[in-house]
Amino acid sequence: MTIATPPEHIASVLNRLTSDGHDAFLVGGCVRDTVMGRPVHDWDLATSAAPVDVARLFPKTVMTGEKFGTVTVVLPECTVEVTTFRAESDYMDGRRPEHIEFVSSLNEDLSRRDFTINAMAESAGGELFDPFGGIKDIKEGLIRCVGGPNTRFTEDALRMFRAFRFSAELGFIIESETLHAIYANAGMAKLISAERVRTEIIKILMSQKPEIAGEMIKVGLLDRYVTTSGKSPEGLEKIAELPVEVLLRGCAFCAILLKKGLISSAIKFLRDMRLDGKTAKTCLHALAITDIPDNRVGIKRLLAKYGTDIVRCAAAISDTINEGSVLKSTDEILASGECISLNDLVVTGRDLMALGYPSGRELGERLKELLDHVIGNPEDNTREALLMLIKD
């Protein structure tokens, strides 16, 4: 079977390696995505060439993972990771192998990979290699481990999270033996850093099936972060109706967990997830807005008080929990260009000082009064109307 032709600059890397007498193949996600007709964002290559030989063949390279056989080839168009065929053993920390052995066999290299859909390769000539049935599993919509799933997950516990992430992104189901192995090995999730867990959760929330994050709770992968497991919380599917923005969907996810009693403290959950301070504060402020108005003036007053990010997140939370359309109204207000802040007023403090107001607290109060008036009467945001109003 022949699949999509890679871009010319990627093909040139393959051809350079093969012309020097080495085997070289496209591998992993780029092969999977071209088979499925999905856009490819990263092109990864595997080769029989040793890292030192790869570095010798290209003008500019970076030894990004020499221990693991990975050399980054720097091209004008992009960077390409080229990894020597390898076998791995002795996973001591449930994440990384203690021993790496470079091998000459493509099949041996593919056999160490996580799932069948990621264990395919394409030669420079367009020939597809699929020793573990990746094409069949793509057609059947299955996430299946290469080899024994217990072995794959004890080697690298992050693979359990990746199984759910691929399920969400591709719309596939996790094959039964693979799913049973996740249940059996879920306790190993504690070995994975919060940063990596957060990355997988975000990717799931940004997919068309954010409710898959609830399946991770159900099997026990998030026991470090939630109060109970065994059941997926209801309502996560509503997150898919929100714009594909990390902040909005992340806040909605946190709000649902809080409402369903799966977390007792939003602050603790956000800290445990290692979110940056700005994102965490935005989420906490949004969660604190429990009575969000559904009218235009009320929303504008909230925007004036809290700012765009906090109010949009509060609106997303409200829509997800209460099935409203506050976020749509909020975004329409923002798109309209109507005045919602002091910066939007057509008059400034200098204009008021020209009328005799001294700088200081009283000046600020007068400006706030003008803003409050304009929020309710947007047609009055003209210099003539506001100066007349302040004179009166």
VEXTOR-966819 format. One record per residue (C-alpha): residue number from 1; x, y, z. Coordinates in Angstrom, 1 decimal, padded with zeros to 4 digits. Each point is the difference from the previous one (the first is absolute). Layout:
residues N
+-----+--------+--------+--------+
!  nr !     c1 !     c2 !     c3 !
+-----+--------+--------+--------+
! NUM !      X !      Y !      Z !
...
+-----+--------+--------+--------+
END
This chain:
residues 392
+-----+--------+--------+--------+
!  nr !     c1 !     c2 !     c3 !
+-----+--------+--------+--------+
!   1 !  000.0 !  000.0 !  000.0 !
!   2 !  001.3 !  003.5 ! -000.9 !
!   3 ! -001.0 !  003.0 !  002.0 !
!   4 !  000.4 !  003.7 ! -000.4 !
!   5 !  003.2 !  001.4 ! -001.3 !
!   6 !  002.0 !  002.0 !  002.7 !
!   7 !  001.0 !  003.6 ! -000.8 !
!   8 !  003.1 !  000.5 ! -002.1 !
!   9 !  002.2 !  001.1 !  002.8 !
!  10 ! -001.0 ! -003.1 !  002.1 !
!  11 !  000.6 ! -002.3 ! -003.0 !
!  12 !  003.4 !  001.6 ! -000.4 !
!  13 !  001.0 ! -001.2 !  003.5 !
!  14 ! -001.1 ! -003.5 ! -000.8 !
!  15 !  001.8 !  000.0 ! -003.3 !
!  16 !  003.2 !  001.3 !  001.5 !
!  17 !  000.1 ! -002.8 !  002.5 !
!  18 ! -000.9 ! -002.7 ! -002.4 !
!  19 !  002.5 !  001.3 ! -002.6 !
!  20 !  002.7 ! -000.4 !  002.6 !
!  21 ! -000.9 ! -003.7 !  000.4 !
!  22 ! -002.3 !  000.2 !  003.0 !
!  23 ! -003.5 ! -001.1 !  000.5 !
!  24 ! -002.4 !  002.9 !  000.8 !
!  25 ! -003.7 !  000.2 !  000.5 !
!  26 ! -002.8 !  002.3 !  001.1 !
!  27 ! -001.4 ! -001.3 !  003.2 !
!  28 ! -002.6 !  000.5 !  002.7 !
!  29 ! -002.7 !  002.7 !  000.0 !
!  30 !  000.8 !  001.4 ! -003.4 !
!  31 ! -000.6 ! -003.3 ! -001.7 !
!  32 ! -003.2 ! -000.5 !  002.0 !
!  33 ! -001.3 !  003.4 ! -000.9 !
!  34 !  000.7 ! -000.3 ! -003.7 !
!  35 ! -001.7 ! -003.4 !  000.0 !
!  36 ! -003.0 !  001.7 !  001.6 !
!  37 !  000.1 !  003.1 ! -002.2 !
!  38 !  000.7 !  002.2 !  003.0 !
!  39 !  002.4 !  003.0 ! -000.1 !
!  40 !  003.6 ! -000.9 !  001.0 !
!  41 !  001.7 !  002.4 !  002.5 !
!  42 !  003.2 ! -001.9 !  000.7 !
!  43 !  002.0 ! -002.2 ! -002.2 !
!  44 !  002.1 ! -002.6 !  001.8 !
!  45 !  002.5 ! -002.3 ! -001.6 !
!  46 !  001.7 ! -003.2 !  001.1 !
!  47 !  003.2 ! -001.3 ! -001.5 !
!  48 !  002.6 ! -002.7 !  000.2 !
!  49 !  002.7 !  002.8 ! -000.1 !
!  50 !  001.8 !  000.7 !  003.3 !
!  51 ! -000.5 !  003.5 !  001.5 !
!  52 !  003.5 !  001.0 ! -001.0 !
!  53 ! -000.7 ! -001.0 ! -003.6 !
!  54 ! -003.2 !  002.0 !  000.0 !
!  55 !  001.8 !  003.1 !  001.2 !
!  56 !  002.7 ! -000.4 ! -002.6 !
!  57 ! -002.6 ! -000.1 ! -002.9 !
!  58 ! -001.7 !  003.3 !  000.6 !
!  59 !  001.4 !  003.6 !  000.3 !
!  60 ! -001.8 !  000.9 !  003.2 !
!  61 ! -001.0 ! -002.5 !  002.7 !
!  62 ! -000.6 !  000.1 !  003.8 !
!  63 !  000.7 ! -003.1 !  002.1 !
!  64 ! -003.3 !  000.3 !  001.9 !
!  65 !  000.0 ! -003.5 !  001.4 !
!  66 !  003.3 ! -001.7 ! -000.8 !
!  67 ! -000.5 ! -002.6 !  002.8 !
!  68 ! -003.3 ! -001.0 ! -001.6 !
!  69 !  001.4 !  000.3 ! -003.6 !
!  70 ! -001.9 !  003.1 ! -000.9 !
!  71 !  001.5 !  002.7 ! -002.2 !
!  72 ! -001.9 !  003.1 ! -001.1 !
!  73 !  000.6 !  001.0 ! -003.6 !
!  74 ! -000.5 !  003.7 ! -000.4 !
!  75 ! -001.5 !  000.9 ! -003.4 !
!  76 ! -001.0 !  003.4 ! -001.3 !
!  77 ! -003.6 ! -001.1 !  000.0 !
!  78 ! -000.1 ! -001.8 !  003.4 !
!  79 !  001.9 ! -002.3 !  002.3 !
!  80 ! -000.2 ! -003.8 ! -000.3 !
!  81 !  000.8 ! -002.6 !  002.7 !
!  82 !  002.0 ! -002.9 ! -001.4 !
!  83 !  000.4 ! -002.9 !  002.5 !
!  84 !  002.1 ! -003.1 ! -000.4 !
!  85 ! -001.8 ! -003.4 !  000.1 !
!  86 !  000.1 ! -001.0 !  003.6 !
!  87 ! -001.1 ! -002.6 !  002.6 !
!  88 ! -000.8 !  001.0 !  003.6 !
!  89 !  000.1 ! -001.8 !  003.3 !
!  90 !  000.0 !  000.4 !  003.8 !
!  91 ! -002.6 !  002.7 !  000.6 !
!  92 !  000.9 !  000.8 !  003.5 !
!  93 ! -002.2 !  003.1 !  000.6 !
!  94 ! -003.1 ! -001.0 ! -002.0 !
!  95 !  000.9 !  002.6 ! -002.6 !
!  96 !  003.5 ! -000.3 ! -001.5 !
!  97 !  002.1 ! -003.0 ! -001.0 !
!  98 !  003.3 ! -000.5 !  001.9 !
!  99 !  001.6 ! -001.8 ! -003.0 !
! 100 ! -000.1 !  001.0 ! -003.7 !
! 101 !  001.4 ! -002.2 ! -002.6 !
! 102 !  000.3 !  001.1 ! -003.6 !
! 103 ! -001.2 ! -002.7 ! -002.4 !
! 104 ! -000.1 ! -000.6 ! -003.8 !
! 105 ! -003.6 ! -001.2 ! -000.3 !
! 106 ! -003.0 !  002.2 ! -000.7 !
! 107 ! -002.3 ! -002.6 !  001.4 !
! 108 !  001.9 ! -000.1 !  003.3 !
! 109 ! -000.2 !  003.8 !  000.2 !
! 110 ! -003.8 !  000.0 ! -000.7 !
! 111 ! -000.6 ! -002.7 !  002.5 !
! 112 !  001.0 !  002.3 !  002.9 !
! 113 ! -002.7 !  002.6 ! -000.9 !
! 114 ! -003.2 !  000.5 !  001.9 !
! 115 ! -003.0 ! -000.6 ! -002.2 !
! 116 ! -000.4 ! -001.8 ! -003.3 !
! 117 ! -001.2 !  003.2 ! -001.8 !
! 118 !  003.3 !  001.6 !  001.0 !
! 119 !  002.1 ! -003.1 ! -001.0 !
! 120 !  000.0 !  000.5 ! -003.8 !
! 121 !  002.7 !  001.2 ! -002.3 !
! 122 !  000.3 !  001.3 ! -003.6 !
! 123 !  003.1 ! -000.3 ! -002.1 !
! 124 !  001.5 !  002.6 ! -002.2 !
! 125 ! -001.6 ! -001.8 ! -002.9 !
! 126 ! -003.5 !  000.2 !  001.5 !
! 127 ! -000.2 ! -003.6 !  001.2 !
! 128 ! -002.0 ! -000.5 !  003.2 !
! 129 !  001.2 ! -002.3 !  002.8 !
! 130 ! -002.7 ! -001.1 !  002.5 !
! 131 !  001.2 ! -003.0 !  001.9 !
! 132 ! -002.5 !  000.3 !  002.9 !
! 133 ! -003.3 !  000.7 ! -001.8 !
! 134 ! -000.2 !  003.8 !  000.3 !
! 135 ! -002.0 !  000.4 ! -003.2 !
! 136 ! -002.6 ! -002.6 !  001.2 !
! 137 ! -000.4 !  001.8 !  003.4 !
! 138 ! -000.4 !  003.4 ! -001.8 !
! 139 ! -002.8 ! -001.5 ! -002.1 !
! 140 ! -001.6 ! -001.5 !  003.1 !
! 141 !  000.6 !  003.2 !  002.1 !
! 142 !  002.0 ! -001.8 !  002.7 !
! 143 !  002.8 !  001.1 !  002.3 !
! 144 !  002.0 ! -003.2 !  000.6 !
! 145 !  003.4 ! -000.5 !  001.6 !
! 146 !  002.9 ! -001.5 ! -001.9 !
! 147 !  000.6 ! -003.3 !  001.6 !
! 148 ! -001.2 ! -000.6 !  003.6 !
! 149 ! -001.6 !  003.1 !  001.5 !
! 150 !  001.1 ! -000.7 !  003.5 !
! 151 !  003.6 !  000.0 ! -001.3 !
! 152 ! -000.5 !  003.3 ! -001.9 !
! 153 ! -001.6 !  001.8 !  003.0 !
! 154 !  002.6 ! -001.2 !  002.6 !
! 155 !  002.7 !  001.2 ! -002.4 !
! 156 ! -001.5 !  003.4 ! -000.2 !
! 157 ! -003.1 !  001.0 !  002.0 !
! 158 ! -000.6 !  003.1 ! -002.1 !
! 159 ! -001.2 ! -002.3 ! -002.7 !
! 160 ! -003.2 ! -000.5 !  001.9 !
! 161 ! -000.7 !  003.7 ! -000.2 !
! 162 !  000.9 !  000.0 ! -003.7 !
! 163 ! -002.5 ! -002.8 ! -000.6 !
! 164 ! -002.8 !  002.2 !  001.2 !
! 165 !  001.3 !  003.1 ! -001.8 !
! 166 !  000.2 ! -001.9 ! -003.4 !
! 167 ! -003.5 ! -001.3 !  000.7 !
! 168 ! -001.2 !  003.6 !  000.4 !
! 169 !  001.9 !  001.5 ! -002.9 !
! 170 ! -000.8 ! -002.8 ! -002.5 !
! 171 ! -003.4 ! -001.1 !  001.2 !
! 172 !  001.3 ! -003.6 !  000.6 !
! 173 ! -000.9 ! -002.3 !  002.8 !
! 174 !  002.6 ! -001.7 !  002.1 !
! 175 !  000.2 ! -003.8 ! -000.7 !
! 176 ! -001.2 ! -002.1 !  002.9 !
! 177 !  003.2 ! -001.7 !  000.9 !
! 178 !  001.8 !  003.3 ! -000.1 !
! 179 ! -002.7 !  001.7 !  002.2 !
! 180 !  000.1 ! -002.9 !  002.5 !
! 181 !  003.8 !  000.5 !  000.3 !
! 182 ! -000.6 !  003.7 !  000.7 !
! 183 ! -002.3 ! -000.9 !  002.9 !
! 184 !  002.6 ! -002.4 !  001.3 !
! 185 !  002.9 !  002.5 ! -000.3 !
! 186 ! -001.7 !  003.2 !  000.9 !
! 187 !  001.9 !  000.3 !  003.3 !
! 188 !  003.1 !  000.6 ! -002.0 !
! 189 ! -001.4 !  003.4 ! -001.1 !
! 190 !  001.5 !  001.5 !  003.2 !
! 191 !  003.4 ! -000.4 ! -001.7 !
! 192 ! -000.9 !  002.6 ! -002.7 !
! 193 !  000.7 !  003.6 !  000.7 !
! 194 ! -003.0 !  002.4 !  000.3 !
! 195 !  001.3 !  002.0 ! -002.9 !
! 196 ! -000.3 ! -003.0 ! -002.4 !
! 197 ! -003.4 ! -000.9 !  001.4 !
! 198 ! -001.2 !  003.5 ! -000.5 !
! 199 !  001.3 !  000.0 ! -003.6 !
! 200 ! -002.0 ! -003.2 ! -000.8 !
! 201 ! -003.2 !  001.4 !  001.7 !
! 202 !  000.2 !  003.2 ! -001.9 !
! 203 !  000.3 ! -001.8 ! -003.3 !
! 204 ! -003.0 ! -002.1 !  000.9 !
! 205 ! -002.0 !  003.1 !  001.0 !
! 206 !  000.9 !  001.7 ! -003.3 !
! 207 ! -001.3 ! -003.0 ! -002.0 !
! 208 ! -003.5 ! -000.6 ! -001.2 !
! 209 ! -000.5 ! -002.6 !  002.8 !
! 210 !  001.0 !  001.8 !  003.2 !
! 211 ! -002.1 ! -002.5 !  002.0 !
! 212 !  002.9 ! -002.5 ! -000.4 !
! 213 !  001.7 !  001.9 !  002.8 !
! 214 ! -002.8 ! -001.5 !  002.2 !
! 215 !  001.0 ! -003.5 ! -001.2 !
! 216 !  003.5 !  000.7 !  001.5 !
! 217 ! -001.7 !  000.8 !  003.3 !
! 218 ! -002.1 ! -003.1 ! -000.2 !
! 219 !  003.0 ! -002.4 ! -000.5 !
! 220 !  002.0 !  001.7 !  002.8 !
! 221 !  002.7 !  001.8 ! -001.9 !
! 222 ! -000.8 !  003.3 !  001.7 !
! 223 ! -000.3 ! -001.3 !  003.6 !
! 224 !  002.8 !  002.4 !  001.1 !
! 225 ! -002.2 !  002.9 ! -001.0 !
! 226 ! -003.6 ! -000.9 !  000.7 !
! 227 ! -001.8 ! -001.2 !  003.0 !
! 228 ! -001.6 ! -003.1 ! -001.5 !
! 229 !  000.2 ! -002.2 ! -003.1 !
! 230 ! -002.1 ! -002.8 ! -001.5 !
! 231 ! -002.4 !  002.2 ! -001.8 !
! 232 !  000.2 !  002.6 ! -002.8 !
! 233 ! -001.6 !  003.4 !  001.0 !
! 234 ! -003.0 !  001.0 ! -002.1 !
! 235 !  000.1 !  003.2 ! -002.0 !
! 236 !  003.5 ! -000.1 ! -001.4 !
! 237 ! -001.3 ! -000.5 ! -003.5 !
! 238 ! -001.4 !  003.6 !  000.1 !
! 239 !  003.6 !  001.3 !  000.0 !
! 240 !  000.1 ! -000.9 ! -003.7 !
! 241 ! -002.5 !  002.8 ! -000.7 !
! 242 !  002.5 !  002.6 !  001.2 !
! 243 !  002.5 !  001.7 ! -002.2 !
! 244 !  003.2 ! -002.0 ! -000.3 !
! 245 !  002.0 !  002.1 !  002.5 !
! 246 !  002.0 ! -001.5 !  002.9 !
! 247 ! -001.0 !  002.6 !  002.6 !
! 248 ! -003.8 ! -000.3 ! -000.7 !
! 249 ! -000.1 ! -003.8 ! -000.1 !
! 250 !  002.4 ! -000.4 !  002.9 !
! 251 ! -002.1 !  002.2 !  002.2 !
! 252 ! -003.2 ! -001.8 ! -001.0 !
! 253 !  001.7 ! -003.4 !  000.8 !
! 254 !  001.0 !  001.3 !  003.5 !
! 255 ! -003.5 !  001.3 !  000.6 !
! 256 ! -001.6 ! -003.3 ! -000.8 !
! 257 !  002.4 ! -001.9 !  002.2 !
! 258 ! -000.8 !  002.5 !  002.8 !
! 259 ! -003.8 ! -000.3 ! -000.5 !
! 260 !  000.1 ! -003.8 ! -000.1 !
! 261 !  002.0 ! -000.2 !  003.2 !
! 262 !  003.0 ! -001.6 ! -001.7 !
! 263 !  002.3 !  002.8 !  001.4 !
! 264 ! -000.5 !  001.7 !  003.3 !
! 265 !  002.1 !  003.0 ! -000.8 !
! 266 !  000.5 !  001.8 ! -003.3 !
! 267 !  003.2 !  001.6 !  001.3 !
! 268 !  001.5 ! -003.3 !  001.0 !
! 269 ! -000.9 ! -001.6 ! -003.3 !
! 270 !  001.5 !  002.8 ! -002.1 !
! 271 !  003.2 ! -000.1 !  002.1 !
! 272 !  000.2 ! -003.8 ! -000.2 !
! 273 ! -000.3 !  000.4 ! -003.8 !
! 274 !  002.9 !  002.4 !  000.0 !
! 275 ! -001.9 !  002.7 ! -001.8 !
! 276 !  001.8 !  003.4 ! -000.3 !
! 277 ! -001.1 !  002.7 !  002.4 !
! 278 ! -001.8 !  002.2 ! -002.5 !
! 279 ! -002.1 ! -002.9 ! -001.4 !
! 280 ! -000.9 ! -001.3 !  003.5 !
! 281 ! -001.0 !  003.5 !  001.2 !
! 282 ! -002.2 !  000.5 ! -003.1 !
! 283 ! -001.7 ! -003.3 !  000.6 !
! 284 ! -000.6 !  000.7 !  003.7 !
! 285 ! -001.4 !  003.5 ! -000.7 !
! 286 ! -002.3 ! -001.5 ! -002.6 !
! 287 ! -001.2 ! -002.7 !  002.4 !
! 288 ! -000.8 !  002.7 !  002.5 !
! 289 ! -002.5 !  001.7 ! -002.3 !
! 290 ! -003.0 ! -002.2 !  000.9 !
! 291 ! -002.8 !  002.3 ! -001.2 !
! 292 !  000.9 !  001.1 ! -003.5 !
! 293 ! -002.6 !  002.2 ! -001.7 !
! 294 ! -001.6 ! -001.0 ! -003.3 !
! 295 ! -000.6 !  003.6 ! -001.2 !
! 296 !  002.3 !  002.2 ! -002.1 !
! 297 !  000.4 !  002.8 !  002.6 !
! 298 !  000.7 ! -002.4 !  002.8 !
! 299 !  002.7 ! -001.8 ! -002.0 !
! 300 !  001.6 !  003.3 ! -001.0 !
! 301 !  000.2 !  001.0 !  003.7 !
! 302 !  001.7 ! -003.3 !  000.8 !
! 303 !  002.5 !  000.6 ! -002.8 !
! 304 !  000.7 !  003.4 !  001.4 !
! 305 !  000.6 ! -001.4 !  003.5 !
! 306 !  001.9 ! -003.2 ! -000.7 !
! 307 !  001.4 !  000.2 ! -003.6 !
! 308 ! -000.4 ! -002.2 ! -003.1 !
! 309 !  001.7 ! -003.2 !  001.0 !
! 310 ! -001.8 ! -000.5 !  003.4 !
! 311 ! -003.5 !  000.9 ! -001.4 !
! 312 !  000.4 ! -002.3 ! -003.0 !
! 313 !  001.1 ! -002.9 !  002.2 !
! 314 ! -003.0 !  000.7 !  002.4 !
! 315 ! -002.3 !  000.1 ! -003.0 !
! 316 !  001.5 ! -003.3 ! -001.2 !
! 317 ! -000.6 ! -001.6 !  003.4 !
! 318 ! -003.5 !  001.3 !  000.1 !
! 319 ! -000.8 ! -001.3 ! -003.5 !
! 320 !  001.4 ! -003.4 !  000.9 !
! 321 ! -001.7 ! -000.4 !  003.3 !
! 322 ! -003.3 !  001.7 ! -000.8 !
! 323 ! -000.2 ! -000.5 ! -003.8 !
! 324 ! -000.2 !  003.7 ! -000.8 !
! 325 !  001.5 !  002.2 ! -002.7 !
! 326 !  001.7 !  002.7 !  002.1 !
! 327 !  003.4 ! -000.5 ! -001.7 !
! 328 ! -001.6 !  000.7 ! -003.4 !
! 329 ! -001.5 !  003.2 !  001.4 !
! 330 !  003.3 !  001.0 !  001.6 !
! 331 !  002.0 ! -000.6 ! -003.3 !
! 332 ! -002.6 !  002.0 ! -001.9 !
! 333 !  000.4 !  002.9 !  002.4 !
! 334 !  003.8 ! -000.2 ! -000.3 !
! 335 ! -000.2 ! -000.1 ! -003.8 !
! 336 ! -002.4 !  003.0 ! -000.1 !
! 337 !  002.7 !  002.4 !  001.3 !
! 338 ! -002.4 !  001.4 !  002.6 !
! 339 !  001.6 !  001.8 !  002.9 !
! 340 !  000.7 ! -002.3 !  002.9 !
! 341 !  003.1 !  001.6 !  001.6 !
! 342 !  001.4 !  003.4 !  000.8 !
! 343 !  002.3 ! -000.4 ! -003.0 !
! 344 ! -003.0 ! -000.1 ! -002.2 !
! 345 ! -001.4 !  003.3 !  001.1 !
! 346 !  000.4 !  002.8 ! -002.5 !
! 347 !  000.9 !  002.4 !  002.7 !
! 348 !  003.0 ! -000.2 !  002.4 !
! 349 !  001.1 !  001.3 !  003.3 !
! 350 !  001.7 !  002.9 ! -001.8 !
! 351 ! -003.4 !  001.0 ! -001.5 !
! 352 ! -001.5 !  000.2 !  003.5 !
! 353 !  003.0 !  001.9 !  001.4 !
! 354 ! -000.5 !  002.5 ! -002.7 !
! 355 ! -003.5 !  000.5 !  001.5 !
! 356 !  001.6 !  000.7 !  003.4 !
! 357 !  000.1 ! -003.5 !  001.6 !
! 358 !  003.2 ! -000.5 !  002.0 !
! 359 !  001.9 ! -003.2 ! -000.5 !
! 360 ! -000.6 ! -002.6 !  002.6 !
! 361 ! -002.8 ! -002.1 !  001.4 !
! 362 ! -002.9 !  002.3 ! -001.0 !
! 363 !  001.2 !  000.0 ! -003.6 !
! 364 !  000.1 ! -003.8 !  000.0 !
! 365 ! -003.5 ! -000.2 !  001.5 !
! 366 ! -001.4 !  002.3 ! -002.7 !
! 367 !  001.5 ! -002.1 ! -002.8 !
! 368 ! -001.5 ! -003.2 !  001.6 !
! 369 ! -003.4 !  001.7 !  000.1 !
! 370 !  000.4 !  000.9 ! -003.7 !
! 371 !  000.9 ! -003.6 ! -000.8 !
! 372 ! -003.0 ! -001.3 !  001.9 !
! 373 ! -002.2 !  002.3 ! -001.9 !
! 374 !  001.4 ! -000.9 ! -003.4 !
! 375 ! -000.3 ! -003.8 !  000.8 !
! 376 ! -003.8 !  000.6 !  000.3 !
! 377 ! -000.1 !  002.6 ! -002.8 !
! 378 !  002.6 ! -000.9 ! -002.6 !
! 379 ! -001.2 !  002.7 ! -002.4 !
! 380 !  001.2 !  002.6 !  002.5 !
! 381 !  003.7 ! -000.9 ! -000.4 !
! 382 !  000.7 !  003.2 ! -001.9 !
! 383 !  002.1 !  002.9 !  001.1 !
! 384 ! -002.9 !  002.5 ! -000.2 !
! 385 ! -002.4 ! -002.2 !  002.0 !
! 386 !  002.5 ! -000.9 !  002.7 !
! 387 !  001.3 !  003.5 !  000.5 !
! 388 ! -003.6 !  001.3 !  000.2 !
! 389 ! -000.8 ! -002.7 !  002.5 !
! 390 !  003.0 !  000.8 !  002.2 !
! 391 ! -000.8 !  003.7 !  000.0 !
! 392 ! -003.6 ! -000.7 !  001.1 !
+-----+--------+--------+--------+
END
